[in-house]
Every structure is written in C-alpha cells, then in structure tokens.
Amino acid sequence: MLGSCLRALARGRLVAAGREAQLQQLRFLNLHEYQSSEIMAKYGVNVPPGIPVFSLDEVLPAAKKMADDSGQVVVKSQILAGGRGLGKFKSGLQGGVHICSVDEAPKLAEQMLGQTLVTKQTGPAGKPVNTLYIANKMKLKNEMYFALLLDRGTMGPMIIACSEGGTSIEDLAEKYPEKIIKIPIDVFEGITDEQAQQAVDGLKVTGDKTAAKEQIKALYKTFTESDCTMVEINPLAETEDGKLVAADAKLGFDDNAAFRHKDLFAERDASQEDPREVAAGKYDLNYIGLDGNIGCMVNGAGLAMATMDIIKMHGGAPANFLDVGGNASEQQVVEAFKILTSDQQVKAILVNIFGGIMKCDVIAAGIVNAAKGVGMKVPLVVRLEGTNVEKGKEILKNSDVSIITADDLDDAATKAVKSISQ
C-alpha cells in the first residue's frame, strides 16, 4: 500500500508542478481486455466472443472462428493504456484496433504483434503489443459508458454511467454533463433493485430492462467478489436484439487482496510496466520513475515528498524515487543502487535517510558497499539523520568512496543540484 501511496502522491506533486510522470501504472493490478472479459464472463456478464493470440500462427485459425456472416473480424492490440484505436505503431501502422476480413487478419497482425503502440496515454515510449485479441464483430445500435469504482467521499462503491459512450469519460463529461449519473452503493447492503433500475434508466436502455438490471448486478458482483478498484466498460453496448454487452472493459484490482486471488494476480503482465518498478518489487522496494535527472533513495513516502519538493525548490528535478522502507537490508540497498544507476537520465543521486527502526550506521555501510559494487559514475550526495547518525557519518567519512555528505535536507538538495551543473 505504501508503494501505491508514494506513486499517487508523487504523480500529484508533478501535476501540480506542471510535469508528467513517465510511469503509467499508477496503482494496483491492471489486466488486459481479454483477461477482463474472461473474468466478467465467469460472473454472468455478457462479453463479445474473442480469442487471444500470442503468435502469428494462431491468428488465422482464431479469425476463422470469430468471423461474422460477412467474413470480418476485429483485431485488437492488447496494451494497458487507453486510446488504442487512435494510436499509432512506431512501425507506421495507424490504429491499434482494426476491422478486417479473415484473409487480411494475418498480414495485419504482422504489423501489430511484437510492435510498439503509442497512444495519448502511453507517452512517446509507447507500449509493446505482445497479445492480440481476435474478436467477433458485433452489430451494436447503442453505445453507453458504465463504471464501478471506489469513491472517497461516500467511502464505498460508486456507479458512474452515461447514455453516451465509446469515447473517454472526460470528453463525455464535458460534452454531456447532464447525462452522467452517479449512484453511491452501501458496501454492506450491496446493490439494490432500485439502484440497478436507476442505472438502467440513466443508460437509457431500449431493450429488455429486466435483463439489463441483471447485467448491472453481475458487474457489481464482479467488482466486489474480485476485489476490484475499478470496473470500466466503454462502451457498454446494446446489440440489435436488445442485449446489453460489455464491448470493451478495463479492470483494476486491489493488491491487498492478492492472497485471495493468486490465480488472477499471476496474470500480471510485467512487460507493460516500468522494468525498474518490476525489479524493485522483487526486493520489496517501492519505485516510481519521474522525468528529472536526480535519482533519490529515501525511506518513507512523507520523506519522499519532502525530498522531491525541496529539490524542485532549488531548481532541480527528481529522476525517480526509490523507497527502501523502514528496515532495509544491505542487499536491498545494493539493489536500490543498481536500479537508480540503471537509469541513463540520472546525473546525480541523493540519498535521504531518517534512521528510526533503520539505524544510520547500517544504512551507511550498505551505501558504501553498494557504491563500490555498482561502480558509481555520477555524484553521490548522502544525508543521514536519526539513530546512530554519528556512527553512520563516520563510516561514510572513512570509506574510500567519493561521497558528498550533507548536514540537512536543504544542504543535500543544494549540493545535488550543484553537482549536476558543475
């Protein structure tokens, strides 16, 4: 949870400062569309038929199975970011979602599978497309928006729905604010018939309203029993025969519930995440990548925020934050340095540790050994305070590693920014 807080807080600080975090995965577990569809189907939610493919050899057989009466299928890139349809592959192909004939599917897949798709949500680096979803082309007459999420204000689940869909909720809220409805749900009582009916009415369902109510309840069951933080269906659509279908889905899950859903969390796609964050997670470290050039190693989310703020106050910019927690081992400190120094944009490293449970002499020894092990090529500024601080400073002073020591956080930030400009 601390890592989630750190990422959320850090992103908030950067937005306020007019900067953008590189990290796209802000919190918890997110799954691909095809995985989300499989989960929802288990709870009785109507989803379009589809087959995930991971190699080119699988494309044609899947396309033949999913073809509609006119011999067409939908080929969807699977990445953990929105805006796929309007995205562009670095190879030059426009669009991450295509409708094509069965015969065209293999050739189109060659330009998508294994390529990098750039959308408005991925940033210029884009995301790798390692999976395609070959789906049935459905005839839809209405597209709506539906989401279930956790609301801080009501401290419980909240339905957000709109009778218009198929585009981002931000655009919908701006264009059709009067059409957006919000329905808070008592987490202890669960969704009621009246609330399900309210959602159906807000969506302006034209088909079987009783069946539509059951779909809303099935989505709520998916949300609660899978420990979701969000279930977003865009579009939630009506077919020509009046059936409600979750035509595209995005599900997020609370990592505190991983022990209850080991099979679900085993489906995590690390290729969609910052590799440095993945590496940090293996050693119980919390990492977030930012867009500056001063790498920071801290212990605690609050100290991380203070460090970031004071670096910016002195004219610098954090390249990342790596929180080693309150009781890191020497090995964890070594791994932290490896992650920080692997970032080519890091031009200096600032270590800011407040020793409480973690003693300053232990962290100092870890810093010295880590610096020797990774071979420091950038300035290293260290500020220690707290338990056994004098012993820690003595270890740094007597080491043969080039370390710039600082008396306090202000001094550390000043020296870190100055070390880059020299």
SETITOR-694878 format. One line per field, with one value per residue (C-alpha): residue number from 0; x, y, z. Coordinates in steps of 0.1 Angstrom, whole numbers, always signed. Each point is the difference from the previous one (the first is absolute). Last residue first. Layout:
BEGIN
seq: (NUM:...) .
u: (X:...) .
v: (Y:...) .
w: (Z:...) .
This chain:
BEGIN
seq: (421:420:419:418:417:416:415:414:413:412:411:410:409:408:407:406:405:404:403:402:401:400:399:398:397:396:395:394:393:392:391:390:389:388:387:386:385:384:383:382:381:380:379:378:377:376:375:374:373:372:371:370:369:368:367:366:365:364:363:362:361:360:359:358:357:356:355:354:353:352:351:350:349:348:347:346:345:344:343:342:341:340:339:338:337:336:335:334:333:332:331:330:329:328:327:326:325:324:323:322:321:320:319:318:317:316:315:314:313:312:311:310:309:308:307:306:305:304:303:302:301:300:299:298:297:296:295:294:293:292:291:290:289:288:287:286:285:284:283:282:281:280:279:278:277:276:275:274:273:272:271:270:269:268:267:266:265:264:263:262:261:260:259:258:257:256:255:254:253:252:251:250:249:248:247:246:245:244:243:242:241:240:239:238:237:236:235:234:233:232:231:230:229:228:227:226:225:224:223:222:221:220:219:218:217:216:215:214:213:212:211:210:209:208:207:206:205:204:203:202:201:200:199:198:197:196:195:194:193:192:191:190:189:188:187:186:185:184:183:182:181:180:179:178:177:176:175:174:173:172:171:170:169:168:167:166:165:164:163:162:161:160:159:158:157:156:155:154:153:152:151:150:149:148:147:146:145:144:143:142:141:140:139:138:137:136:135:134:133:132:131:130:129:128:127:126:125:124:123:122:121:120:119:118:117:116:115:114:113:112:111:110:109:108:107:106:105:104:103:102:101:100:99:98:97:96:95:94:93:92:91:90:89:88:87:86:85:84:83:82:81:80:79:78:77:76:75:74:73:72:71:70:69:68:67:66:65:64:63:62:61:60:59:58:57:56:55:54:53:52:51:50:49:48:47:46:45:44:43:42:41:40:39:38:37:36:35:34:33:32:31:30:29:28:27:26:25:24:23:22:21:20:19:18:17:16:15:14:13:12:11:10:9:8:7:6:5:4:3:2:1:0) .
u: (+295:-38:-7:+18:-17:-35:+12:+19:-31:-23:+23:+5:-38:-4:+25:+37:+11:+27:+14:+13:+30:+5:+32:-20:+10:-24:-30:+6:+5:-33:-18:+15:-11:-35:-5:-38:-11:+13:+19:+5:+20:+10:+14:+14:-3:+22:-4:+13:-29:+17:+21:-31:-20:+27:+2:-38:-5:+25:-18:-34:+12:+17:-32:-22:-33:-27:+5:+27:-11:+15:+5:+23:+3:+14:+13:-2:-29:-13:+16:-20:+20:+17:-33:-8:+34:+1:-33:+14:+29:-23:-21:+31:+9:-33:-29:-20:-21:-7:+25:-20:+14:-10:+8:+16:-7:+3:+23:-5:+5:-37:-3:+25:-19:-33:+14:+16:-31:-21:+25:+2:-38:+1:+26:+37:+18:+22:-2:+12:+6:-6:-37:-28:-14:+2:-16:+14:-10:+24:-10:+29:-19:-21:+30:+7:-36:+2:+32:-16:-28:-31:-17:+25:-8:-34:-18:-18:+13:-21:-31:+12:+11:-34:-5:+37:+0:-27:+23:+9:-35:-10:-6:-23:-3:-27:-12:-32:-17:-33:-36:-24:-27:+0:+20:+26:+2:+33:+21:+27:+21:-4:+21:+3:+22:+17:-10:-1:-11:-31:-9:+4:-11:-31:-6:+3:-25:-24:+2:-5:-31:-14:+5:-20:-29:+4:-3:+9:+0:+25:+1:+33:-15:-31:+22:+20:-31:-14:+32:-3:-37:+8:+27:+38:+17:-12:+34:+17:-28:+0:+4:-17:+14:-17:+16:-25:-1:+38:-3:+29:+25:-9:+1:+34:+13:-17:+21:-19:-23:-29:-31:-28:+25:+7:+21:-8:+17:+14:+7:+15:-26:+25:+29:-18:+11:-9:-27:-2:-24:+0:-25:-1:-32:-8:+28:+6:+28:+33:+13:+34:+36:+18:+37:+28:+36:-7:+28:-10:+9:+32:-17:-25:-23:-32:-3:+9:+32:+0:+33:+2:+2:-34:-13:+14:+0:-36:-11:+14:-16:-34:-4:-14:-26:-12:+8:-11:+30:+11:+35:-3:+24:+29:+33:+24:-2:-36:-26:-29:-35:-16:+23:-10:+3:+30:+9:+6:-18:-3:-34:-8:-37:-14:-17:-13:-34:-19:+24:+35:+11:+10:+17:+19:+13:+13:+16:+17:+15:+31:+7:+7:-16:-37:-30:-33:-33:-37:-15:-8:-33:+7:-9:+26:+24:-4:+13:+33:+5:-8:+26:+26:-8:+1:+33:+4:+9:+15:+4:+10:+13:+10:+10:+34:+16:-14:-10:+11:-21:+10:-35:+1:+34:-12:-30:+21:+22:-30:-15:+33:+8:-34:+1:+35:-13:-29) .
v: (+217:+3:-36:+3:+32:-16:-27:+24:+23:-30:-14:+33:+5:-35:+4:-3:-14:-25:-2:-35:-12:-35:-8:-2:+17:+29:-22:-23:+30:+15:-32:-2:+36:-7:-30:+5:+31:+20:-8:+21:-15:+15:-23:+16:-22:-29:-22:-35:-24:-19:+28:+23:-29:-8:+37:+4:-32:+10:+34:-17:-21:+30:+20:-25:-11:+0:+37:+13:+28:-7:+24:-15:+24:-14:+21:+0:-25:+0:-33:-18:-32:+20:+2:-37:-11:+23:-15:-35:+9:+15:-31:-21:+21:-7:+24:+6:+32:+0:+0:+27:+6:+33:+9:+26:+28:+36:+28:+37:+2:+0:-31:-19:+12:-13:-34:-5:+10:-24:-29:+8:-5:-32:-16:-10:+19:-7:+28:+3:+35:+4:+8:-19:-23:-37:-15:-26:-18:-27:-35:-16:-14:+32:+21:-20:+4:+37:+3:-20:+27:-20:-14:-29:-9:-14:-12:-33:-15:+26:-17:-35:+13:+17:-1:+7:+28:+18:+28:+5:+15:-8:+20:-10:+16:-12:+3:-13:-7:-12:+9:-20:+19:-22:+27:-2:+25:+13:+6:+19:+6:-23:+11:-23:+17:-8:-36:-25:-28:-7:+37:+12:-32:+0:+36:-9:-29:+24:+24:-30:-11:+35:-3:-33:+18:+30:-22:+25:+38:+7:+37:-4:+21:-22:-32:+16:+10:-35:-15:+25:-10:-37:+6:-1:-12:+5:+2:+18:+26:+11:+35:+6:+27:+11:+16:+12:+36:+4:-10:+16:+6:-31:-21:+14:-9:-34:-8:-12:-29:+12:+20:-10:+7:-19:+3:-25:+5:-25:+12:+27:+25:+27:-23:-18:-35:-8:-14:+12:+2:+18:-5:-10:-7:-20:-25:-27:-21:-8:-31:+5:-9:+15:+6:-6:+11:+36:+21:+33:+35:+20:+32:+0:-30:+19:+19:-31:-16:-37:-19:-31:-37:-6:+30:+0:-37:-1:+20:-27:-27:+18:+7:-34:+2:+34:+31:+22:+16:+11:+14:+28:+13:-23:+18:-24:+21:-10:+27:+5:+11:-34:-7:+32:-16:-18:-34:-15:-27:+9:-8:-18:+0:-26:+0:-29:+16:-23:+6:-14:-11:-36:+9:+28:-23:-25:+29:+16:-29:-4:+37:-5:+10:-2:+9:-14:+20:-3:+33:+2:-4:+0:-32:+1:-23:+22:+29:-18:-11:+35:+15:-23:+9:+37:-2:+1:+27:-7:+28:+36:+25:-21:+26:+10:+28:+25:+34:+34:+32:+3:-9:-30:-10:+2:-21:-26:-2:-5:-28:-18:+3:-11:-31:-8:+4:-24) .
w: (-124:-6:+11:+33:+8:-1:+24:+22:+5:+6:+26:+18:+1:+13:+28:+7:-33:-11:-35:-4:-21:+14:+19:+32:+32:-3:-9:+29:+24:-13:+9:+35:+6:-13:+24:+0:-19:-30:-31:-31:-29:-34:-26:-32:-31:-12:+31:-5:+8:+27:+15:+3:+15:+26:+11:+0:+19:+27:+2:+3:+29:+17:-4:+18:-16:+27:+1:-24:-23:-34:-29:-27:-29:-33:-29:-38:-3:-36:-8:+27:+9:+28:+20:-4:+9:+30:+13:-5:+22:+26:+0:+6:+30:+15:+1:+32:-4:-37:-29:-19:-35:-16:-35:-22:+25:-14:+10:+4:+38:+7:-23:+22:+31:-13:-10:+34:+19:-20:+5:+37:+2:-20:+23:-4:-27:-31:-25:-36:-13:-37:-5:-17:+28:+5:+31:+23:+32:+11:+11:-18:-30:+0:-9:-31:-12:+8:-21:-28:-2:-7:-31:-3:+36:-11:+32:-6:+32:+18:-11:+10:+34:+7:+38:+8:-26:+20:+11:-36:-7:-35:-32:-29:-34:-24:-36:-15:+33:-16:+8:-23:-19:-32:-19:+27:+28:+11:+31:-18:+20:+30:+30:+30:+27:+33:-4:+29:-24:+20:+3:-36:-18:+22:-10:-37:+5:+17:-30:-23:+20:-4:-38:+0:+17:-24:-31:-28:-2:+28:+8:+20:+28:+0:+3:+28:+19:-5:+15:+29:+6:-1:+26:-2:+31:+36:+17:-29:-1:-36:-13:-34:-23:-32:-31:-26:+12:-4:-37:-19:+29:+19:-32:-9:+34:-1:-31:-31:-9:+21:+4:+24:+28:+32:+31:+27:+33:+25:+36:+21:-11:-7:-7:-28:-11:-36:-22:-35:-29:-33:-28:-36:-18:-32:+0:-26:+13:-17:+18:+17:-8:+30:-7:+25:+3:-9:+16:+15:-12:+8:-12:+29:+5:+6:-32:-19:-13:-10:-1:-22:+9:-15:-19:-36:-3:+14:-31:-23:+20:+2:-37:-9:+29:-12:+20:+28:+17:+35:+7:-25:-26:-11:-2:+17:+31:+2:+1:+25:-9:+7:+29:+20:+34:+15:+13:-34:-20:-37:-14:-33:-7:-24:-34:-21:-8:+22:+29:+4:+34:-7:-33:+17:+27:-25:-20:+30:+19:-22:+5:+37:+32:-9:+23:-12:+0:+5:+11:+37:+19:+37:+18:+28:-18:-31:+19:+7:-36:-13:+23:-13:-36:+8:+18:+37:+26:+34:+26:-5:-24:-29:-26:+14:-19:+25:-16:+10:+6:+37:+12:-24:+14:+37:-9:-17:+31:+22:-21:-4:+37:+11:-22:+13:+36:-8) .
